[in-house]
Amino acid sequence: MSAIKILNPKEIRKQLGMNQQEFWSKIGVTQSGGSRYESGRNMPKPVNELLRVVHLEGIDLAQLRKEELQAIQYLRQNQPELLEEIIEKAEAMD
């Protein structure tokens, strides 16, 4: 599997005001491993995706449940209007 470099992890971490330990531990990467990525080592695609999901999308991995993701996929395929309505109501709660 080839590594890709899409996100600049150091910039993202600094914008979030986090130290390396806080930032990298949220996606299961050691501080030393994260430091290497910040220094230019290519991140494997799964690490890059975790970084995007957790730090850019703000999704707490500990809160994910398989059946909820399956329900979203079902709605997306079978009732997209209902999914949009739910999303709009959820966004209005913020």
LINRAKA-V475998 format. One record per backbone hydrogen bond with DSSP energy under -0.5 kcal/mol. CO is the residue of the C=O (numbers start at 1). NH is the residue of the N-H. E is the energy in kcal/mol with one decimal. If there is no record, write none. Layout:
<<CO;NH;E> <CO;NH;E>>
//
This chain:
<<2;45;-0.6> <4;43;-0.7> <7;9;-0.9> <8;12;-2.1> <9;13;-2.8> <10;14;-2.5> <11;15;-2.4> <12;16;-1.8> <13;17;-0.6> <13;18;-2.1> <14;17;-0.9> <19;23;-2.5> <20;24;-2.7> <21;25;-1.9> <22;26;-1.0> <24;27;-1.5> <24;29;-2.3> <25;28;-1.3> <30;34;-2.7> <31;35;-2.3> <32;36;-1.7> <33;37;-1.8> <34;38;-2.5> <35;39;-1.3> <36;41;-2.2> <37;40;-1.4> <43;4;-1.6> <44;47;-0.5> <44;48;-2.3> <45;49;-2.6> <46;50;-2.3> <47;51;-2.5> <48;52;-2.2> <49;53;-2.9> <50;54;-2.9> <51;55;-2.3> <51;56;-0.8> <52;56;-1.3> <52;57;-2.2> <53;59;-2.1> <58;60;-0.5> <59;61;-0.8> <60;63;-1.9> <60;64;-0.5> <61;64;-1.1> <65;68;-0.5> <65;69;-2.0> <66;70;-2.4> <67;71;-1.9> <68;72;-2.1> <69;73;-2.3> <70;74;-2.4> <71;75;-2.6> <72;76;-2.8> <73;77;-2.0> <74;78;-2.9> <75;79;-2.1> <79;83;-2.0> <80;84;-2.3> <81;85;-2.2> <82;86;-2.4> <83;87;-2.5> <84;88;-2.5> <85;89;-2.1> <86;90;-2.5> <87;91;-2.6> <88;92;-1.7> <89;93;-0.7> <90;93;-0.8> <91;94;-1.1>>
//
